[in-house]
Amino acid sequence: MREITAKEVELLVNEGKELDIIDVREVDEVATGKIPNVVNIPLGLIEFRMHELDKSKEFIVVCRSGGRSGRATQFLESHGYKVINMQGGMLAWEGKTE
């Protein structure tokens, strides 16, 4: 499983890079603050909504601490998606939130 740090993601966001980020936290968790422009697909719905994701893109997966996003990353990888787990999740995120 490929991983990236929250700091590395923050630097890419600050450089204006077009990132495809999936937040697998529950809707109420995301309501407390999320990385700008993320797509929220709660972990329990990944299997049912993965058809919405473009297999030609690379996705960064985030959750609260990195555990659920790790599971989502492994699941999506096993189905042929290009995904990277953000280590430490939102607990490690120091960038802007919305």
N, C-alpha and C positions, 0 to 999 in steps of 0.2 A: 504494500500500500504506500503510495506516495503521500508525503506530508509537506506542509508549508507552515511557517510560523505566522501568528497574528501580525507581528511587526512587518514581515515581508508582504503580507496582503495589504496592510496599511500603506506601505511605501508605493506599491503598485497603484492603489486607489489615488493616492496623492499625486502620482505622475500622470493621472488621467487615463490610465489603461482601461480598456473595455474588459471587464471581468464578468464572468457568469458565475454568480454565487447562489447556492441553494442553502437556505436556513431550515434545518430539520426540527427546530423546536416547535412546541405547541403554539397555537395562535395567541394565547394569553401571555406567553413568555415573549413572543416577538413584539407584542404591544408595548412592552416596557422599554424597547429600544432595539434597533436592528441596524446593520450596516446598510448604508444607502443603496437602493436599487437591487436588493436581493429578492429572490423568489422564495416564498415560504411554502414548503411542502413538508408537513409534519412527518416524522419518521414512519409512523404507522400507515401513512398513505403513499409512501414512495413506490411500493409495488404496483399500486393502482394508478399512479400518475406519471410513472417514468416514461410513458409513451409521449408525454408533452415535451420531453427533453430531446434536443437535437444531438444525435450521436456524433456529429462532425465537430461539435464544440467540446472544450475542456471546462469542467465545472469545479469550483472550489466548494466544499461542503463544510458547513459550520453548525454548531449547536451551542449549548451552554458551556461545556467543559472539554469537549472533544470525544466523548464516549459514543454518543448516538451518531455523531457525524462519522466516526470511524466505522460503525456498523453499516451506515448508509453507503459509505464509500466502498466498502467490501462488496455489498450487495450490488450496487450499480456496476462496479468493475466486473463482477461475475456475469453481467448481462451485456458486456461490451462497451460500456461508457468510459470516457476518459475523465477521471475524477481525482481530486487531491483533497485530503483531509486537512482542515486547519487545526493545528495543535492548540490545545488550551481553550478553544472556543471563545465565546463572548467574555468569559472571565479574563482572558488574556488581551482582549481587544481594547486598545487605547485611542483608536481613531474616532472620527465623527459617527454619530448615530442619528437615526431619525425616528 
